Amino acid sequence: MTEMERKVRWDVETIPREAFLEKVRQGKVVRSPASHGGVVHEVLRFLERNAATIDAIADALQIPRKTVINAINHLRHRYNKKIIRYYNPDDRKYYYCLQD
């Protein structure tokens, strides 16, 4: 641990510059030109790993259902992501799945 890491706790939304730049090099952070839209990236990452219902995504990310719907629409229209809604007759629910 460097001297800088000892001075600054990581849980106060502060990361030492060198450690943060390493996260950038590893692709662990997403560059965003605006101050909003972080939820959109969280929903995208969730859909990259799972096909899920709106409620499941909302519960997993601890955000309102309406926010998930808005994020999916944003991904479709602004990011040109192909997210398709499927009906599952086994549980009578609609699932959203990111297509490659």
C-alpha positions as CSV (number, residue, x, y, z in Angstrom):
1,M,0.0,0.0,0.0
2,T,1.4,3.4,-1.0
3,E,1.5,6.4,1.3
4,M,-1.3,8.0,-0.6
5,E,-3.6,5.0,-0.2
6,R,-3.0,5.1,3.5
7,K,-4.0,8.7,3.7
8,V,-7.2,8.4,1.8
9,R,-9.9,5.8,2.6
10,W,-11.4,4.1,-0.5
11,D,-14.9,4.2,0.9
12,V,-15.3,8.0,0.8
13,E,-15.6,8.2,-3.0
14,T,-12.0,9.0,-3.4
15,I,-9.5,6.8,-5.2
16,P,-5.8,7.7,-5.6
17,R,-5.1,9.0,-9.1
18,E,-2.6,6.3,-10.0
19,A,-5.0,3.5,-8.9
20,F,-7.8,5.1,-10.9
21,L,-5.7,5.4,-14.0
22,E,-4.9,1.7,-13.7
23,K,-8.7,1.0,-13.6
24,V,-9.0,3.1,-16.8
25,R,-6.2,1.1,-18.5
26,Q,-7.8,-2.2,-17.4
27,G,-11.2,-1.1,-18.8
28,K,-12.9,-1.3,-15.4
29,V,-14.5,2.1,-15.6
30,V,-16.7,3.6,-18.3
31,R,-16.0,7.1,-19.7
32,S,-19.1,9.3,-19.7
33,P,-19.2,12.8,-21.3
34,A,-22.1,13.9,-19.0
35,S,-22.8,13.9,-15.3
36,H,-25.7,11.5,-15.6
37,G,-26.3,8.1,-17.2
38,G,-24.5,5.9,-14.9
39,V,-27.6,3.7,-14.4
40,V,-27.7,3.1,-18.2
41,H,-24.2,1.5,-18.0
42,E,-25.3,-0.6,-15.0
43,V,-28.3,-1.9,-16.8
44,L,-26.2,-2.6,-19.9
45,R,-23.7,-4.6,-17.8
46,F,-26.5,-6.5,-16.2
47,L,-28.0,-7.4,-19.6
48,E,-24.6,-8.4,-20.9
49,R,-24.6,-11.2,-18.3
50,N,-28.4,-12.1,-18.0
51,A,-31.7,-12.1,-19.7
52,A,-34.1,-10.7,-17.0
53,T,-37.4,-9.1,-16.3
54,I,-37.7,-5.4,-15.5
55,D,-38.5,-6.2,-11.9
56,A,-35.5,-8.5,-11.6
57,I,-33.2,-5.8,-12.9
58,A,-34.7,-3.1,-10.7
59,D,-34.3,-5.4,-7.6
60,A,-30.7,-6.3,-8.4
61,L,-29.6,-2.8,-9.0
62,Q,-31.9,-1.3,-6.3
63,I,-33.4,1.3,-8.6
64,P,-37.1,2.0,-9.5
65,R,-38.8,0.0,-12.2
66,K,-39.4,3.2,-14.3
67,T,-35.6,3.9,-14.3
68,V,-34.9,0.5,-15.8
69,I,-37.5,1.0,-18.5
70,N,-36.0,4.4,-19.3
71,A,-32.4,3.0,-19.3
72,I,-33.4,0.2,-21.7
73,N,-35.1,2.7,-24.1
74,H,-32.0,4.9,-23.8
75,L,-29.8,1.9,-24.7
76,R,-31.9,1.1,-27.7
77,H,-32.2,4.6,-29.1
78,R,-29.0,6.4,-28.1
79,Y,-26.5,3.5,-28.0
80,N,-28.1,1.4,-30.8
81,K,-28.2,-1.7,-28.6
82,K,-30.5,-4.5,-29.8
83,I,-32.5,-5.4,-26.7
84,I,-35.4,-7.7,-27.4
85,R,-38.3,-8.5,-25.2
86,Y,-39.4,-12.1,-25.0
87,Y,-42.4,-13.7,-23.4
88,N,-41.8,-16.8,-21.3
89,P,-45.0,-18.9,-21.0
90,D,-43.6,-20.9,-18.2
91,D,-43.8,-18.0,-15.7
92,R,-45.9,-15.6,-17.8
93,K,-43.3,-12.9,-17.7
94,Y,-41.5,-10.8,-20.2
95,Y,-37.7,-11.0,-20.4
96,Y,-35.3,-8.5,-21.9
97,C,-32.3,-10.0,-23.7
98,L,-29.3,-8.1,-25.2
99,Q,-28.5,-9.4,-28.7
100,D,-25.0,-9.4,-30.2
